[in-house]
C-alpha cells in the first residue's frame, strides 16, 4: 500500500496547445461547468487514508496537478506536492445515492485556481464501494481519465503494476495530427460536405427554447440486462451494421419521442451526434499519451424514417459509413474551428441560442466498450461495475453515455432539468433500452 510519500521529480517544462474542441468547451464553461465523471465499483470496503495516499501518489507520479494556462492558448499541469492536503478524497455518505451525488458534482464548477481539475471520491455500499473521479472534461478525454483511475486502483490492489513516471503529453496541435495531410481526408471534399450539412441542418427541428437561461443538468444511471449487449452485437453482425450505428439510431428514435422540439413546416427532420475517439485515427502513436483527442459526427434522419426502424437504421448506417470513408471524424475540427471563431463574437449566455440554430442536435452519444480495458482484467472479482457521466455542453439538451463492461451494458443519461422532467428522462431510457432489446431479438438482413 502507498505510504503517502510521493515522487516529486521536476515537472514537465513545456505546455501544449489547446485544440479547437478544448476552446469550445472552455467557451461553454463561462456559462456552465463542462464536467464529466468515471466511477468503478470495487468489491470490499474503502480505507480512506490509504485511498488518499494513493491519490496523492497517482497525481504526482503522472505529473498532474493544478492547470497552468498561458495567454497564448497553451496549457499544462503543475504538481501540488504538499498542497494536496487541501484537496483530499471526498467520502460521500452512504445515504446519498450515487446519481444524486454525481448530479450535484457535474454542476459544481472548478472555481479554485489552485485545485487540480480532478476530484476523487468514495461512497460505501453493502459489500462494495464506488471509487470515482469528477473532472473538467476539457483537460482530459476518457482514455486519459481511465489511466488516472487505473493508477489509483493498482496502487491500492496491485501495486507492482503501478507506473512510476510522468504521463506522456503530445505537443502537436490538432491540425498537425488530423489535418488533411495526416488525417486521411481531403480538404475540398470536406468543405463541400460541411456546406451540404450546413444547409441540411436548416431542415432539422430545433430544440424547444424553454428554460435556456438555466443550464442545470441531472444524471441518472441505468444497468440493463446482462447479456443484452452480446445479443445486440450478434444481431448487428447478422444485419451487417455496427453496434454504434444501432445505438445512434435508438438515440434518434428516443429523442424524437421524448425531447421537446419546435415543429415547423420546413424543419421536420431530426439530428443527433456522437463523440468519436480520434486516437486510433492519428498517424502518431498516442499510446499512453495524456490529453484530449475527441471529434464528433452528426447524423440527420428524415421525419418519415423515424417512424420505420429498418429505414432509420439504414439511414444512420449509410451516413456513418460515408463519414468514415471521407474522414468526417477527423475533419470535424474544421467545423469546430468555425464555431470557435463565431463564438468569439457571441456573448457566453447566447452560446446555446447559437448552437440551437446552427447545429440543432436533440441528443448526443458517447459509447465505450471497456471489456478489454485495464478494469476488465479485474472483473468481477475486484471490480464489479464501471460507469461514466458525459456532459451535455451547449449543443444538445441530453447526453447518453453507454458503457459495456463485463458482459453488461450500462446507460448513463445527463439532461437539462429546465427542458426535460425526470419522469420524461426515465421514459426516454425505457424507449431507448426497449428499442435495443427489440433489436437484439432480430436476425434478418437489413432491408430498405
GULO-641916 format. One record per residue (C-alpha): x, y, z. Coordinates in steps of 0.05 Angstrom, whole numbers, padded with zeros to 5 digits, always signed. Layout:
XYZ
...
***
This chain:
+00000+00000+00000
+00025+00071-00013
+00059+00104+00046
+00035+00174+00028
+00103+00198+00005
+00102+00212-00069
+00151+00221-00126
+00168+00293-00139
+00216+00299-00197
+00218+00363-00237
+00151+00372-00274
+00148+00377-00350
+00170+00446-00371
+00133+00454-00436
+00060+00470-00446
+00017+00440-00501
-00030+00478-00546
-00105+00477-00534
-00142+00444-00591
-00206+00472-00621
-00251+00424-00582
-00220+00447-00518
-00231+00520-00538
-00305+00506-00549
-00310+00470-00482
-00277+00528-00447
-00324+00577-00481
-00383+00539-00452
-00350+00536-00383
-00361+00611-00379
-00435+00593-00374
-00436+00525-00340
-00387+00472-00317
-00366+00422-00371
-00353+00367-00321
-00352+00292-00332
-00340+00232-00287
-00317+00160-00286
-00332+00111-00230
-00313+00040-00213
-00350-00004-00164
-00300-00044-00122
-00312-00106-00080
-00296-00094-00007
-00294-00033+00038
-00258+00033+00029
-00198+00053+00071
-00199+00129+00063
-00129+00141+00089
-00099+00091+00040
-00140+00118-00017
-00118+00189-00001
-00045+00168-00001
-00055+00131-00067
-00090+00192-00097
-00033+00239-00078
+00018+00189-00106
-00022+00179-00170
-00027+00253-00189
+00045+00267-00171
+00072+00207-00209
+00031+00224-00271
+00053+00296-00267
-00017+00322-00256
-00040+00379-00212
-00067+00448-00220
-00076+00474-00290
-00024+00522-00319
-00055+00563-00375
-00016+00613-00417
-00044+00675-00450
-00026+00646-00519
-00071+00585-00511
-00023+00532-00483
-00035+00491-00420
-00002+00440-00375
-00003+00417-00303
+00035+00436-00240
+00047+00384-00186
+00018+00407-00119
+00066+00369-00073
+00045+00384-00001
-00015+00425-00023
-00056+00362-00038
-00077+00360+00035
-00125+00417+00016
-00159+00373-00036
-00169+00304-00004
-00210+00247-00030
-00282+00260-00010
-00324+00210+00027
-00396+00210+00004
-00448+00189+00056
-00478+00121+00041
-00548+00150+00047
-00534+00197-00011
-00548+00160-00077
-00493+00158-00128
-00538+00191-00180
-00555+00247-00133
-00482+00260-00115
-00459+00259-00188
-00516+00305-00207
-00491+00357-00158
-00418+00348-00178
-00427+00356-00253
-00460+00423-00238
-00405+00446-00189
-00352+00489-00222
-00277+00486-00210
-00271+00557-00184
-00209+00549-00141
-00149+00563-00186
-00105+00522-00141
-00148+00459-00145
-00130+00404-00194
-00183+00392-00247
-00195+00323-00217
-00237+00308-00155
-00234+00238-00126
-00288+00209-00082
-00310+00144-00048
-00380+00121-00030
-00394+00058+00011
-00446+00005-00008
-00461-00062+00023
-00401-00105+00006
-00375-00056-00047
-00356+00017-00054
-00353+00067-00110
-00287+00100-00127
-00291+00156-00177
-00263+00219-00208
-00302+00281-00228
-00261+00322-00277
-00261+00384-00321
-00271+00350-00387
-00232+00399-00429
-00168+00378-00393
-00173+00304-00409
-00211+00254-00452
-00240+00188-00428
-00177+00149-00444
-00135+00196-00402
-00182+00192-00342
-00183+00116-00348
-00108+00118-00338
-00116+00161-00276
-00167+00113-00247
-00122+00054-00265
-00063+00083-00229
-00105+00098-00167
-00134+00028-00167
-00070-00011-00177
-00035+00028-00122
-00088+00001-00076
-00096-00070-00102
-00038-00088-00149
+00020-00041-00133
+00072-00078-00175
+00035-00055-00237
+00035+00019-00218
+00073+00065-00266
+00129+00107-00238
+00136+00161-00290
+00101+00223-00317
+00045+00218-00367
+00069+00230-00438
+00038+00292-00469
+00037+00306-00544
+00052+00378-00563
+00029+00371-00636
-00034+00411-00650
-00098+00380-00678
-00084+00406-00748
-00016+00373-00748
-00046+00308-00726
-00113+00307-00761
-00108+00359-00816
-00115+00338-00890
-00042+00317-00897
-00046+00269-00838
-00120+00257-00823
-00137+00216-00885
-00187+00266-00912
-00189+00315-00969
-00199+00389-00956
-00242+00403-01017
-00288+00343-01006
-00299+00360-00934
-00311+00434-00947
-00367+00413-00994
-00392+00363-00942
-00392+00417-00888
-00431+00463-00935
-00482+00409-00950
-00492+00393-00877
-00499+00467-00861
-00558+00473-00908
-00584+00405-00887
-00588+00430-00815
-00636+00483-00839
-00688+00427-00846
-00675+00399-00776
-00723+00414-00719
-00695+00458-00664
-00698+00440-00591
-00752+00477-00552
-00726+00543-00525
-00758+00534-00456
-00711+00546-00398
-00650+00564-00438
-00627+00611-00383
-00619+00552-00335
-00565+00503-00357
-00571+00458-00295
-00565+00384-00311
-00582+00319-00275
-00552+00250-00282
-00584+00181-00277
-00552+00113-00285
-00586+00050-00311
-00559-00021-00314
-00593-00063-00367
-00600-00138-00371
-00535-00177-00370
-00523-00208-00439
-00564-00157-00477
-00502-00125-00508
-00478-00193-00532
-00546-00205-00567
-00543-00134-00597
-00474-00149-00623
-00497-00215-00654
-00557-00183-00686
-00514-00126-00712
-00466-00175-00744
-00523-00213-00776
-00552-00149-00805
-00486-00121-00828
-00486-00059-00784
-00443-00033-00726
-00465-00033-00654
-00450+00041-00653
-00499+00052-00711
-00553+00015-00672
-00542+00059-00610
-00544+00123-00651
-00608+00101-00686
-00640+00083-00619
-00619+00150-00592
-00651+00186-00651
-00716+00147-00642
-00720+00161-00567
-00703+00234-00576
-00759+00241-00628
-00808+00217-00577
-00785+00250-00513
-00742+00312-00527
-00787+00373-00536
-00774+00406-00603
-00805+00461-00645
-00843+00434-00706
-00842+00479-00766
-00862+00467-00838
-00791+00466-00863
-00759+00436-00801
-00785+00365-00794
-00721+00323-00793
-00680+00306-00731
-00606+00306-00716
-00564+00272-00663
-00489+00270-00652
-00437+00221-00626
-00369+00232-00597
-00312+00196-00634
-00245+00176-00603
-00193+00204-00651
-00134+00167-00621
-00138+00106-00669
-00144+00155-00728
-00078+00191-00713
-00015+00178-00754
+00023+00187-00688
+00030+00137-00632
-00016+00161-00576
-00009+00101-00532
-00002+00126-00461
-00009+00199-00482
-00049+00243-00434
-00093+00294-00468
-00159+00308-00504
-00168+00274-00572
-00241+00275-00590
-00281+00291-00652
-00354+00282-00669
-00403+00264-00723
-00475+00286-00731
-00528+00245-00767
-00592+00274-00796
-00652+00230-00806
-00715+00245-00845
-00781+00251-00808
-00810+00191-00845
-00750+00147-00827
-00763+00159-00753
-00828+00121-00760
-00797+00059-00791
-00739+00027-00753
-00707-00011-00812
-00704+00054-00853
-00679+00093-00794
-00622+00044-00781
-00604+00041-00854
-00601+00117-00858
-00556+00121-00797
-00511+00064-00822
-00504+00096-00891
-00485+00163-00862
-00435+00134-00813
-00401+00093-00867
-00396+00154-00911
-00368+00196-00854
-00315+00143-00841
-00296+00138-00914
-00285+00213-00923
-00255+00226-00855
-00311+00266-00823
-00290+00250-00751
-00221+00279-00765
-00246+00337-00805
-00297+00356-00752
-00242+00401-00727
-00257+00447-00786
-00329+00456-00762
-00305+00466-00691
-00255+00519-00714
-00311+00557-00749
-00355+00551-00687
-00298+00576-00644
-00286+00637-00688
-00360+00655-00688
-00365+00641-00614
-00315+00696-00600
-00367+00746-00622
-00426+00713-00586
-00438+00731-00512
-00429+00669-00468
-00502+00669-00447
-00522+00667-00521
-00480+00606-00540
-00539+00559-00530
-00581+00601-00579
-00524+00600-00630
-00515+00524-00629
-00590+00513-00626
-00595+00548-00693
-00531+00527-00728
-00526+00454-00704
-00593+00434-00674
-00578+00367-00642
-00631+00333-00599
-00581+00288-00564
-00511+00262-00562
-00479+00194-00552
-00413+00173-00521
-00402+00098-00528
-00345+00057-00499
-00331-00018-00495
-00287-00029-00434
-00289-00105-00435
-00215-00109-00453
-00193-00048-00414
-00149-00050-00352
-00212-00052-00308
-00238-00112-00346
-00177-00151-00322
-00202-00145-00250
-00275-00161-00264
-00315-00187-00230
-00270-00209-00172
-00248-00138-00153
-00285-00091-00200
-00360-00101-00204
-00380-00044-00250
-00355+00017-00289
-00399+00077-00305
-00388+00144-00339
-00420+00212-00338
-00418+00254-00402
-00434+00329-00402
-00487+00358-00447
-00448+00421-00465
-00482+00477-00504
-00504+00436-00565
-00551+00382-00541
-00600+00381-00482
-00586+00308-00468
-00524+00264-00469
-00522+00188-00465
-00461+00150-00442
-00465+00076-00459
-00412+00032-00427
-00401-00042-00439
-00365-00076-00382
-00361-00148-00360
-00416-00171-00408
-00465-00117-00386
-00487-00051-00416
-00499+00010-00372
-00534+00073-00395
-00517+00140-00363
-00562+00198-00381
-00546+00272-00368
-00602+00320-00384
-00623+00392-00375
-00674+00396-00320
-00705+00461-00347
-00726+00424-00410
-00734+00351-00391
-00772+00328-00330
-00744+00268-00291
-00804+00226-00310
-00792+00243-00383
-00719+00224-00376
-00739+00156-00346
-00788+00147-00404
-00731+00164-00452
-00688+00109-00423
-00746+00059-00427
-00755+00075-00501
-00680+00073-00515
-00669+00006-00479
-00734-00021-00506
-00710-00010-00578
-00643-00043-00562
-00679-00103-00532
-00725-00109-00593
-00665-00104-00640
-00627-00157-00601
-00683-00206-00619
-00678-00192-00694
-00635-00233-00741
-00659-00220-00813
-00615-00180-00860
-00623-00105-00861
-00673-00082-00914
-00694-00015-00941
***
